[in-house]
Amino acid sequence: MIEISPEGPENGPQIERLLDMAFGADRQARPSYRLREAAAPLETLCFVARDDGALCGTIRYWPIVIGADTPAILLGPIAVHPAREGEGIGGRLIGPSLEAARRRDHRIAVALGTRSYLGRFGFTPARAHGLVFSAPVDDTRFLVLELAPGALVGVSGAVTGLPNAHDQVARGFAPAR
Ligand SMILES: CC(C)(COP(=O)(O)OP(=O)(O)OC[C@H]1O[C@@H](n2cnc3c(N)ncnc32)[C@H](O)[C@@H]1OP(=O)(O)O)[C@@H](O)C(=O)NCCC(=O)NCCS
């Protein structure tokens, strides 16, 4: 039976292998990785799917900023083991994690992904909202979702990653340790 649970440190190596399988070993060259370089994933929104202990799905989120100072979260990477696609695992990772984000008062989610899939969860093209990606990307894959009604009103500008871990704490994305 598929079980969804928070990601733990012990899942790290299996997640890396799954991501290599889903996106290729050169995945770190993708534009979305530029947004993740200096920050850590948002632990409370990272989940894994397991079947009898074997990892078959992963979702992670990263803190980002829109324009000068609008906090947002970056959905992804999301991946399901190729042998387990089409069983609803992706939906079970995305839907509840977006709900968890809403409960934690995150207001805007950005993603670089397939519109026909992420559109099921409410994502729409980000350029239409005046958002700009900091590297050349396929506009049809640059997506945004309001987690709170009206969250995008008056918000526009470049989507950027956080410059360092200190900023992640200062902006309230992570507890001070
Ligand atoms: C995209 C992905 C996460 C979907 O996970 P999944 O568990 O197979 O998806 P679900 O079972 O929840 O949903 C299946 C439905 O989504 C559709 N779907 C799956 N991947 C899709 C894609 N890339 N584009 C459009 N539709 C897609 C399926 O056709 C199916 O449609 P149906 O409900 O009408 O039959 C998975 O296929 C994957 O890991 N792909 C490789 C990595 C990737 O591209 N990740 C980013 C995607 S934005």
The ligand as an ORCA input file, in Angstrom:
! r2SCAN-3c Opt
* xyz 0 1
  C       4.433     14.043    -13.741
  C       4.373     12.927    -12.690
  C       4.881     13.473    -11.364
  C       2.912     12.484    -12.553
  O       2.826     11.528    -11.526
  P       1.758     10.316    -11.606
  O       1.734      9.669    -10.304
  O       2.079      9.500    -12.788
  O       0.423     11.152    -11.885
  P      -1.044     10.832    -11.369
  O      -1.209      9.339    -11.311
  O      -1.295     11.606    -10.145
  O      -1.912     11.433    -12.516
  C      -2.007     10.737    -13.724
  C      -2.682     11.628    -14.733
  O      -1.823     12.734    -15.032
  C      -1.464     12.698    -16.414
  N      -0.060     13.072    -16.525
  C       0.972     12.471    -15.899
  N       2.125     13.077    -16.266
  C       1.782     14.065    -17.107
  C       2.514     15.034    -17.825
  N       3.859     15.117    -17.738
  N       1.835     15.892    -18.617
  C       0.497     15.839    -18.702
  N      -0.264     14.933    -18.066
  C       0.374     14.061    -17.269
  C      -1.682     11.271    -16.843
  O      -1.910     11.206    -18.218
  C      -2.917     10.880    -16.041
  O      -4.053     11.414    -16.657
  P      -5.536     10.783    -16.400
  O      -5.859     11.026    -14.936
  O      -6.408     11.607    -17.290
  O      -5.424      9.364    -16.747
  C       5.211     11.694    -13.114
  O       4.739     11.253    -14.359
  C       6.691     11.965    -13.215
  O       7.407     11.804    -12.241
  N       7.174     12.362    -14.414
  C       8.605     12.600    -14.611
  C       9.081     13.783    -13.828
  C       8.368     15.067    -14.211
  O       8.166     15.357    -15.392
  N       8.028     15.889    -13.188
  C       7.444     17.209    -13.354
  C       6.065     17.192    -13.848
  S       5.311     18.780    -13.776
*
